[in-house]
């Protein structure tokens, strides 16, 4: 099974898969997942009660011409499969392994299968995996007992509902972005949007997240007094106004247009007018107010000090035609 990417499924063509799966009392669904994904590495996640079934899964896989060598799989045994909080805590150990696997390159893929185990185990794994770049996989069946509502009939298993959680949970990323942006943590907001943009596979969501990232970068540059960069980035953000409106449905595109037009004019003045100017002093005062709201009082006072100094420089220039304070003894 190891040694080369699977070439029989569109989900796995050219991919090296790390399969993480919760383990219950039925080996057949896990073997169906192994057959579909043909992983290079497996992490079995049983409870203390279901750990004993792993050997049966490996044996059944070998009967289906899928050999899993001892060095090819790891096991994370959950202390109590009925304790949701402890399951979540113990599954944190998976994150470094997932991160290391994905860092190997674009052909490395993580698949999370939460078919087996208790509902607490499945929910905990799905919750832990929500921040990973991965595929969610579930094994259902073409035929069930009890008139179609019972267990999957052995031999009728099939992999269903594969999806990237970043596509399904994109709205949560946008909500986190909005909170950070409203707190004026523009660099952090841009990072949240950029990470999600890289991880999602939905083209429309990628565009929306890219537009949000550009928007945050505008105000991050402005907040650092890099007015030229802020002006340039605003031109790019204005081109993506429809994607921004889609990402932020409470804001209409005409509202964004008015806001951008206003800020575009201010940034033009800031990049054009010689320092100091009235617009630069207003910018310093606005920045001081933001630092005060953040509780960074030392930084706020520093901006106010510079604003007072700039007011004096502006008075000398406008009232006494002294353009540079170096000319004053």
SULGI-V564731 format. One record per residue. N is the residue number from 1. RES is the residue in one small letter. PHI is phi as a letter, one per 20 degrees, with the letter a starting at -180 (NA if undefined). NEAR is the number of other C-alpha atoms within 12 Angstrom. Layout:
BEGIN
n = <N;N>
res = <RES;RES>
phi = <PHI;PHI>
near = <NEAR;NEAR>
END
This chain:
BEGIN
n = <1;2;3;4;5;6;7;8;9;10;11;12;13;14;15;16;17;18;19;20;21;22;23;24;25;26;27;28;29;30;31;32;33;34;35;36;37;38;39;40;41;42;43;44;45;46;47;48;49;50;51;52;53;54;55;56;57;58;59;60;61;62;63;64;65;66;67;68;69;70;71;72;73;74;75;76;77;78;79;80;81;82;83;84;85;86;87;88;89;90;91;92;93;94;95;96;97;98;99;100;101;102;103;104;105;106;107;108;109;110;111;112;113;114;115;116;117;118;119;120;121;122;123;124;125;126;127;128;129;130;131;132;133;134;135;136;137;138;139;140;141;142;143;144;145;146;147;148;149;150;151;152;153;154;155;156;157;158;159;160;161;162;163;164;165;166;167;168;169;170;171;172;173;174;175;176;177;178;179;180;181;182;183;184;185;186;187;188;189;190;191;192;193;194;195;196;197;198;199;200;201;202;203;204;205;206;207;208;209;210;211;212;213;214;215;216;217;218;219;220;221;222;223;224;225;226;227;228;229;230;231;232;233;234;235;236;237;238;239;240;241;242;243;244;245;246;247;248;249;250;251;252;253;254;255;256;257;258;259;260;261;262;263;264;265;266;267;268;269;270;271;272;273;274;275;276;277;278;279;280;281;282;283;284;285;286;287;288;289;290;291;292;293;294;295;296;297;298;299;300;301;302;303;304;305;306;307;308;309;310;311;312;313;314;315;316;317;318;319;320;321;322;323;324;325;326;327;328;329>
res = <x;x;x;x;x;x;x;x;x;x;x;x;x;x;x;x;x;x;x;x;x;x;x;x;x;x;x;x;x;x;x;x;x;x;x;x;x;x;x;x;x;x;x;x;x;x;x;x;x;x;x;x;x;x;x;x;x;x;x;x;x;x;x;x;x;x;x;x;x;x;x;x;x;x;x;x;x;x;x;x;x;x;x;x;x;x;x;x;x;x;x;x;x;x;x;x;x;x;x;x;x;x;x;x;x;x;x;x;x;x;x;x;x;x;x;x;x;x;x;x;x;x;x;x;x;x;x;x;x;x;x;x;x;x;x;x;x;x;x;x;x;x;x;x;x;x;x;x;x;x;x;x;x;x;x;x;x;x;x;x;x;x;x;x;x;x;x;x;x;x;x;x;x;x;x;x;x;x;x;x;x;x;x;x;x;x;x;x;x;x;x;x;x;x;x;x;x;x;x;x;x;x;x;x;x;x;x;x;x;x;x;x;x;x;x;x;x;x;x;x;x;x;x;x;x;x;x;x;x;x;x;x;x;x;x;x;x;x;x;x;x;x;x;x;x;x;x;x;x;x;x;x;x;x;x;x;x;x;x;x;x;x;x;x;x;x;x;x;x;x;x;x;x;x;x;x;x;x;x;x;x;x;x;x;x;x;x;x;x;x;x;x;x;x;x;x;x;x;x;x;x;x;x;x;x;x;x;x;x;x;x;x;x;x;x;x;x;x;x;x;x;x;x;x;x;x;x;x;x>
phi = <NA;e;o;b;f;f;c;d;c;f;f;c;g;m;d;d;e;d;d;d;c;f;d;d;e;d;f;g;f;f;f;f;f;f;f;f;e;l;f;f;b;c;d;e;c;e;e;g;e;d;g;f;e;f;f;f;f;f;f;f;f;f;f;d;m;c;e;d;f;g;e;e;c;c;c;d;e;e;f;b;f;d;d;f;f;f;f;f;f;f;f;g;f;f;g;g;f;f;g;f;f;f;f;f;q;f;e;e;c;d;d;d;d;d;f;e;n;f;f;f;f;f;f;f;f;f;f;f;e;f;e;e;e;b;d;e;c;b;e;d;b;f;b;c;f;l;l;n;d;e;f;f;f;g;n;d;f;b;f;c;l;e;b;e;f;f;f;f;d;g;f;f;f;f;f;f;g;f;f;f;f;f;e;m;e;f;f;f;f;f;f;g;f;f;f;f;f;f;e;f;d;e;g;f;f;g;f;f;f;f;f;f;f;f;f;f;f;g;e;f;f;f;f;e;m;e;f;f;f;f;f;f;f;f;f;f;f;f;f;d;f;f;f;f;f;f;f;c;f;f;d;e;f;f;f;f;f;f;f;f;f;f;f;f;f;f;f;f;f;f;e;e;f;f;e;e;c;f;f;f;f;g;f;f;f;f;f;f;f;f;f;f;f;e;n;e;f;f;f;f;f;f;f;f;g;f;f;f;f;f;f;f;f;f;f;f;f;e;e;c;l;d;f;c;f;f;e;e;f>
near = <26;23;16;19;25;26;17;15;15;13;30;30;20;23;32;31;41;40;43;45;50;48;43;35;25;30;35;36;38;48;44;36;41;46;34;34;45;40;42;36;36;44;37;43;45;43;36;25;20;30;29;21;28;37;23;22;36;29;20;25;27;18;15;20;15;25;27;33;19;14;13;23;26;25;30;32;30;36;23;28;34;22;20;25;21;21;35;29;21;25;39;25;22;34;25;14;23;31;22;16;28;24;15;17;15;17;21;30;39;46;44;47;45;41;43;40;36;29;23;29;41;36;29;34;46;36;26;31;35;30;29;35;34;38;37;38;37;32;37;31;26;19;18;18;14;10;10;13;13;14;22;26;22;22;22;19;28;29;32;22;20;28;26;29;32;33;32;24;26;34;23;21;36;37;21;25;36;30;19;24;27;19;19;29;27;31;28;25;35;34;28;33;40;30;25;38;30;25;33;33;23;21;17;20;31;30;30;35;46;36;37;48;41;38;44;38;37;37;37;30;26;34;29;24;24;21;31;25;24;32;34;24;30;38;26;25;35;29;22;29;33;24;30;37;26;24;33;26;19;13;18;18;22;16;18;28;23;16;20;30;20;16;26;29;21;25;32;25;24;29;25;17;18;19;24;31;27;25;26;34;30;23;32;34;27;21;31;29;24;26;25;20;18;17;14;16;17;16;21;23;21;20;30;26;18;24;28;21;21;29;26;24;29;26;20;21;23;16;12;15;14;17;21;20;19;10;12;13;6>
END
